[in-house]
Amino acid sequence: MTSVTVPSPSVPYLPQRGERYRLVAPNSPTAPRVARDFVGTLLRATEHPGLVDDARLCVSEVVSNAHCHTESARIRVDVTVNRRQVMVYVTDDEPNRLPKPGTAPDAESGRGLLIVESLTDRWGTTTRGGRAGHAKTVWFVLVEPGQCAGGALRTTG
């Protein structure tokens, strides 16, 4: 049985076409840095330099959460890149604890997802179970300036 939990009304936008990349890292203190460097290098190589800083910060926050709050043996970072957007999935093997953004600005923790929420076009969480095991994925979408996740032109006003 598959269950999905996301901040409403967000639903992950899955690009029709795109290049897909994966990093599998041990759940260690170096995982956030390795994931940050992987995503930064990937986005520069795929000609998305305008998304590099936000992507690096967001993936670092999400991988740090997986490292600090799970005992998962490994953390997987999947990235789908197309001309208009980048979608990043960070998966660990513990679906029990779904992350929630903190509410108090002066709290000791919980600000990472607030950063993700503020920098991304959309984000959410997905849990999977069944005979293949269990997993939790935190995903986010970054959109090239001037674009919306659905491909329409984004305007600022």
Backbone as JSON, one array per atom type, in Angstrom:
{
  "sequence": "MTSVTVPSPSVPYLPQRGERYRLVAPNSPTAPRVARDFVGTLLRATEHPGLVDDARLCVSEVVSNAHCHTESARIRVDVTVNRRQVMVYVTDDEPNRLPKPGTAPDAESGRGLLIVESLTDRWGTTTRGGRAGHAKTVWFVLVEPGQCAGGALRTTG",
  "N": [[0.84, -1.18, 0.0], [0.55, 2.21, -0.81], [1.12, 5.37, 0.55], [0.58, 8.87, 0.49], [1.76, 11.96, 1.56], [1.5, 15.35, 1.53], [2.16, 18.9, 1.66], [-0.81, 20.64, 1.38], [-2.0, 22.52, -1.46], [-0.19, 21.07, -2.9], [1.17, 18.92, -5.34], [3.5, 16.64, -6.6], [5.09, 17.81, -9.46], [5.78, 16.09, -12.25], [8.19, 16.08, -14.62], [7.64, 15.74, -18.13], [9.69, 15.05, -19.86], [13.19, 14.59, -19.45], [16.5, 14.59, -18.09], [17.83, 12.14, -15.94], [19.42, 11.72, -12.83], [21.34, 10.11, -10.25], [22.45, 9.91, -6.9], [23.83, 7.93, -4.44], [24.42, 7.89, -1.13], [26.26, 7.11, 1.86], [24.68, 7.3, 5.07], [26.02, 9.59, 6.6], [27.98, 12.12, 8.36], [29.13, 13.56, 6.28], [27.38, 13.41, 4.17], [25.46, 15.57, 3.56], [27.2, 17.56, 2.47], [28.36, 16.19, 0.3], [26.06, 15.65, -1.25], [25.23, 18.28, -1.77], [27.4, 19.25, -3.3], [27.25, 17.46, -5.47], [24.7, 18.12, -6.61], [25.11, 20.84, -7.22], [27.26, 20.74, -9.09], [26.03, 19.18, -11.08], [23.9, 20.86, -11.91], [25.27, 23.06, -12.9], [26.57, 21.82, -15.04], [24.42, 21.06, -16.61], [23.46, 23.39, -17.56], [21.98, 25.14, -15.83], [22.65, 27.44, -14.22], [21.45, 29.48, -12.75], [19.92, 28.26, -10.84], [21.54, 26.98, -9.1], [22.51, 27.88, -6.49], [20.17, 27.97, -4.83], [19.3, 25.32, -5.1], [21.48, 23.89, -4.04], [21.42, 24.74, -1.35], [18.83, 23.89, -0.55], [18.94, 21.05, -0.99], [20.95, 20.41, 0.77], [19.77, 21.04, 3.25], [17.62, 19.18, 3.32], [18.94, 16.68, 3.1], [20.51, 16.86, 5.38], [18.49, 16.74, 7.33], [17.63, 14.09, 6.91], [19.95, 12.76, 7.65], [20.28, 13.56, 10.37], [17.88, 12.83, 11.62], [17.17, 10.2, 11.09], [17.87, 6.67, 11.03], [18.59, 5.52, 8.75], [20.48, 3.56, 6.5], [21.49, 4.54, 4.13], [21.29, 7.4, 1.97], [19.44, 8.56, -0.67], [19.73, 10.61, -3.53], [17.89, 11.82, -6.04], [17.74, 13.39, -9.15], [15.93, 15.14, -11.51], [16.21, 16.74, -14.51], [15.14, 19.2, -16.71], [14.6, 21.44, -19.45], [13.19, 23.62, -18.35], [13.0, 23.26, -15.57], [14.03, 21.84, -12.38], [13.83, 18.9, -10.55], [14.13, 17.55, -7.38], [14.63, 14.7, -5.44], [14.91, 13.4, -2.25], [15.63, 10.56, -0.56], [15.13, 8.43, 2.21], [15.31, 5.49, 4.3], [13.34, 5.37, 6.28], [10.15, 5.69, 6.88], [8.62, 6.54, 9.0], [8.83, 9.05, 10.35], [7.62, 11.89, 9.24], [8.77, 14.87, 7.86], [8.15, 18.16, 9.12], [7.68, 21.63, 8.62], [9.17, 23.97, 10.89], [7.58, 26.17, 13.25], [8.18, 28.27, 14.94], [10.2, 31.09, 14.68], [12.49, 31.44, 16.24], [13.21, 28.94, 17.03], [15.26, 26.09, 17.87], [15.52, 24.12, 15.96], [14.06, 22.99, 12.83], [13.91, 25.0, 10.98], [14.97, 24.47, 8.5], [13.19, 23.26, 6.61], [11.48, 25.39, 6.31], [13.1, 27.1, 4.9], [13.41, 25.58, 2.55], [10.74, 25.61, 1.7], [10.45, 28.35, 1.17], [12.21, 28.83, -0.94], [11.6, 27.18, -3.09], [9.52, 26.17, -5.89], [7.55, 24.33, -5.39], [7.05, 21.77, -2.89], [7.18, 18.66, -1.07], [6.26, 15.58, 0.68], [6.61, 12.04, 0.39], [5.61, 8.76, 1.17], [6.5, 5.32, 0.98], [5.65, 1.89, 0.97], [5.31, -1.63, 1.51], [6.14, -4.9, 0.12], [8.7, -4.45, -0.84], [9.96, -2.94, 1.01], [10.32, 0.02, 3.05], [10.14, 3.54, 2.61], [10.9, 7.03, 2.73], [10.39, 10.03, 1.01], [11.5, 13.27, 0.47], [10.68, 15.86, -1.6], [11.41, 18.43, -4.01], [10.79, 21.2, -6.21], [12.48, 23.26, -8.43], [12.32, 26.11, -10.42], [13.25, 27.48, -13.53], [14.03, 30.96, -13.85], [11.38, 33.04, -14.96], [9.73, 31.01, -15.75], [7.07, 28.69, -14.99], [6.28, 25.81, -13.01], [4.53, 24.25, -14.49], [5.1, 25.02, -17.03], [4.1, 27.4, -17.98], [4.5, 30.95, -18.37], [6.11, 32.67, -15.78], [5.34, 35.48, -13.91], [6.34, 38.44, -12.23], [5.12, 40.69, -9.84]],
  "CA": [[0.0, 0.0, 0.0], [1.31, 3.44, -0.91], [0.45, 6.55, 1.08], [1.25, 10.11, 0.11], [1.46, 13.11, 2.41], [2.14, 16.55, 1.01], [1.48, 20.13, 2.06], [-1.84, 20.9, 0.38], [-2.51, 21.56, -2.41], [0.93, 20.68, -3.75], [1.35, 17.57, -5.86], [4.74, 16.76, -7.35], [5.0, 17.93, -10.91], [6.78, 15.23, -12.85], [8.44, 16.51, -15.99], [7.41, 14.75, -19.17], [10.99, 14.64, -20.37], [14.29, 15.14, -18.69], [17.62, 13.72, -17.76], [17.74, 11.73, -14.54], [20.7, 11.44, -12.2], [21.18, 9.58, -8.9], [23.57, 9.78, -5.98], [23.52, 7.15, -3.24], [25.48, 8.2, -0.16], [26.03, 6.57, 3.2], [24.13, 8.26, 6.0], [27.16, 10.03, 7.41], [28.05, 13.58, 8.48], [29.55, 14.18, 5.02], [26.33, 13.27, 3.15], [24.93, 16.85, 3.05], [28.19, 18.22, 1.62], [28.48, 15.42, -0.94], [24.83, 15.9, -2.02], [25.28, 19.69, -2.19], [28.37, 19.35, -4.4], [26.68, 16.71, -6.59], [23.63, 18.9, -7.25], [25.7, 22.05, -7.8], [28.0, 20.36, -10.3], [25.06, 18.73, -12.06], [23.14, 21.99, -12.46], [26.17, 23.86, -13.75], [26.84, 21.04, -16.26], [23.2, 21.0, -17.43], [23.12, 24.77, -17.92], [21.01, 25.73, -14.91], [23.44, 28.14, -13.21], [20.59, 30.33, -11.92], [19.26, 27.47, -9.8], [22.56, 26.28, -8.32], [22.58, 28.26, -5.07], [18.96, 27.53, -4.14], [19.3, 23.85, -5.09], [22.49, 23.42, -3.09], [20.93, 25.0, 0.01], [17.69, 23.02, -0.27], [19.34, 19.65, -0.86], [21.73, 20.32, 2.0], [18.82, 21.03, 4.37], [16.85, 17.94, 3.33], [19.84, 15.58, 3.41], [20.86, 17.02, 6.8], [17.37, 16.2, 8.09], [17.68, 12.62, 6.82], [21.09, 12.3, 8.45], [20.1, 13.82, 11.8], [16.63, 12.33, 12.19], [16.89, 8.81, 10.74], [18.97, 5.71, 11.13], [18.69, 4.91, 7.43], [21.88, 3.27, 6.15], [21.92, 5.36, 3.01], [20.41, 8.49, 1.53], [19.47, 8.65, -2.14], [19.35, 11.89, -4.1], [17.55, 11.7, -7.46], [17.53, 14.71, -9.74], [15.43, 15.16, -12.88], [16.5, 18.06, -15.07], [14.74, 19.5, -18.07], [14.92, 22.8, -19.86], [12.52, 24.62, -17.54], [12.97, 23.06, -14.13], [14.79, 20.77, -11.74], [13.11, 18.27, -9.45], [15.07, 16.81, -6.53], [14.03, 13.77, -4.49], [15.85, 12.88, -1.25], [14.95, 9.41, 0.0], [15.76, 7.62, 3.25], [14.58, 4.24, 4.51], [12.5, 5.45, 7.48], [8.95, 6.48, 6.57], [7.87, 6.84, 10.22], [8.83, 10.46, 10.75], [7.5, 12.82, 8.12], [9.23, 16.19, 8.3], [7.22, 19.28, 9.1], [8.39, 22.88, 8.86], [9.02, 24.56, 12.21], [6.71, 27.34, 13.26], [8.77, 29.37, 15.71], [11.42, 31.56, 14.03], [13.65, 31.35, 17.12], [13.38, 27.54, 17.44], [16.59, 25.52, 17.65], [15.49, 23.31, 14.75], [12.82, 23.14, 12.08], [13.95, 26.1, 10.01], [15.43, 23.99, 7.2], [12.07, 23.11, 5.69], [10.98, 26.73, 5.99], [13.99, 27.57, 3.82], [13.0, 24.84, 1.34], [9.44, 26.14, 1.3], [10.57, 29.71, 0.65], [13.05, 28.9, -2.15], [11.16, 26.28, -4.15], [8.21, 26.4, -6.48], [6.7, 23.46, -4.58], [7.76, 20.7, -2.22], [6.3, 17.78, -0.32], [6.82, 14.31, 1.13], [5.93, 10.85, -0.07], [6.07, 7.54, 1.82], [6.21, 4.1, 0.24], [5.81, 0.67, 1.75], [5.03, -2.86, 0.77], [7.14, -5.95, 0.24], [10.04, -3.95, -1.2], [10.51, -2.15, 2.11], [9.69, 1.31, 3.32], [10.99, 4.68, 2.32], [10.31, 8.37, 2.77], [11.04, 10.94, 0.08], [11.18, 14.69, 0.47], [10.96, 16.31, -2.96], [11.16, 19.84, -4.29], [10.91, 21.64, -7.6], [13.02, 24.6, -8.69], [11.94, 26.49, -11.78], [14.06, 28.52, -14.14], [13.38, 32.27, -13.83], [10.53, 33.29, -16.12], [8.94, 29.82, -16.02], [6.32, 28.04, -13.9], [6.48, 24.36, -13.06], [3.71, 23.68, -15.55], [5.58, 25.48, -18.33], [3.59, 28.73, -18.29], [5.41, 32.02, -18.01], [5.97, 33.21, -14.44], [5.53, 36.93, -13.88], [6.43, 39.02, -10.88], [4.39, 41.94, -9.88]],
  "C": [[0.88, 1.23, 0.0], [0.5, 4.58, -0.31], [1.27, 7.77, 0.72], [0.8, 11.2, 1.05], [2.22, 14.3, 1.86], [1.44, 17.77, 1.58], [0.44, 20.47, 1.0], [-1.66, 22.29, -0.2], [-1.41, 21.01, -3.32], [0.9, 19.2, -4.12], [2.62, 17.63, -6.68], [4.48, 16.85, -8.84], [6.12, 17.08, -11.49], [7.0, 15.65, -14.29], [8.19, 15.39, -16.98], [8.72, 14.19, -19.69], [12.07, 15.25, -19.49], [15.37, 14.1, -18.49], [17.54, 13.4, -16.28], [19.1, 11.29, -14.04], [20.44, 10.94, -10.78], [22.51, 9.55, -8.17], [23.07, 8.94, -4.81], [24.71, 7.34, -2.3], [25.2, 7.49, 1.15], [25.48, 7.67, 4.11], [25.22, 8.64, 7.0], [27.16, 11.55, 7.49], [28.47, 14.27, 7.18], [28.46, 14.14, 3.94], [25.76, 14.61, 2.68], [25.91, 17.56, 2.12], [28.33, 17.51, 0.28], [27.26, 15.67, -1.83], [24.81, 17.33, -2.57], [26.21, 19.85, -3.38], [27.87, 18.63, -5.65], [25.65, 17.54, -7.34], [24.19, 20.17, -7.89], [26.44, 21.77, -9.09], [27.04, 19.96, -11.41], [24.32, 19.91, -12.7], [24.02, 22.92, -13.29], [26.41, 23.13, -15.07], [25.62, 20.99, -17.18], [22.64, 22.39, -17.74], [21.93, 25.34, -17.14], [21.73, 26.54, -13.84], [22.6, 29.02, -12.29], [19.9, 29.59, -10.79], [20.24, 26.84, -8.82], [22.51, 26.62, -6.84], [21.37, 27.76, -4.28], [18.93, 26.0, -4.04], [20.29, 23.31, -4.08], [22.01, 23.6, -1.64], [19.78, 24.04, 0.36], [18.1, 21.57, -0.1], [20.16, 19.44, 0.41], [20.81, 20.23, 3.22], [18.09, 19.69, 4.46], [17.73, 16.74, 3.67], [20.29, 15.66, 4.87], [19.74, 16.48, 7.69], [17.4, 14.67, 8.08], [18.82, 12.08, 7.68], [20.81, 12.42, 9.95], [18.91, 13.1, 12.41], [16.27, 10.91, 11.79], [18.11, 7.95, 11.01], [19.11, 4.95, 9.82], [20.15, 4.69, 7.09], [22.39, 4.14, 5.01], [20.85, 6.39, 2.68], [20.57, 8.58, 0.02], [19.0, 10.03, -2.57], [19.13, 11.66, -5.6], [17.21, 13.08, -7.98], [17.04, 14.51, -11.17], [15.56, 16.59, -13.39], [15.87, 18.14, -16.46], [14.98, 20.98, -18.32], [14.36, 23.86, -18.92], [12.71, 24.48, -16.04], [13.87, 21.91, -13.7], [13.92, 20.22, -10.61], [14.09, 17.38, -8.7], [14.26, 15.97, -5.54], [15.12, 13.29, -3.55], [15.11, 11.79, -0.48], [15.79, 8.75, 1.08], [14.86, 6.41, 3.49], [13.76, 4.21, 5.78], [11.28, 6.32, 7.22], [8.2, 6.97, 7.81], [7.75, 8.32, 10.52], [8.79, 11.35, 9.53], [7.92, 14.2, 8.61], [8.13, 17.24, 8.18], [8.01, 20.56, 9.34], [8.14, 23.38, 10.28], [8.14, 25.79, 12.13], [7.32, 28.52, 13.99], [10.08, 29.81, 15.06], [12.67, 31.45, 14.9], [13.89, 29.93, 17.63], [14.79, 27.07, 17.09], [16.65, 24.68, 16.38], [14.18, 23.57, 14.03], [12.83, 24.25, 11.05], [14.35, 25.64, 8.61], [14.31, 23.85, 6.2], [11.39, 24.44, 5.38], [11.81, 27.35, 4.88], [13.6, 26.9, 2.52], [11.69, 25.4, 0.81], [9.56, 27.52, 0.65], [11.33, 29.78, -0.68], [12.52, 28.09, -3.33], [9.8, 26.65, -4.68], [7.16, 25.55, -5.76], [7.56, 22.39, -3.95], [6.75, 19.83, -1.49], [7.03, 16.52, 0.12], [5.97, 13.18, 0.59], [6.48, 9.68, 0.73], [5.65, 6.35, 0.97], [6.45, 2.92, 1.14], [5.55, -0.53, 0.88], [6.15, -3.86, 0.95], [8.55, -5.48, -0.05], [10.67, -3.14, -0.08], [9.77, -0.84, 2.26], [10.68, 2.42, 3.01], [10.19, 5.97, 2.46], [11.1, 9.23, 1.8], [10.56, 12.36, 0.35], [11.6, 15.19, -0.89], [10.74, 17.82, -3.04], [11.43, 20.14, -5.75], [11.46, 23.06, -7.62], [12.77, 24.9, -10.16], [12.84, 27.6, -12.27], [13.32, 29.86, -14.08], [12.59, 32.49, -15.12], [9.65, 32.12, -16.48], [8.13, 29.44, -14.79], [6.53, 26.55, -14.06], [5.66, 23.72, -14.17], [4.09, 24.15, -16.93], [5.07, 26.86, -18.72], [4.61, 29.78, -17.82], [5.09, 32.53, -16.62], [6.22, 34.72, -14.51], [5.64, 37.37, -12.44], [5.75, 40.35, -10.9], [4.35, 42.56, -8.61]]
}
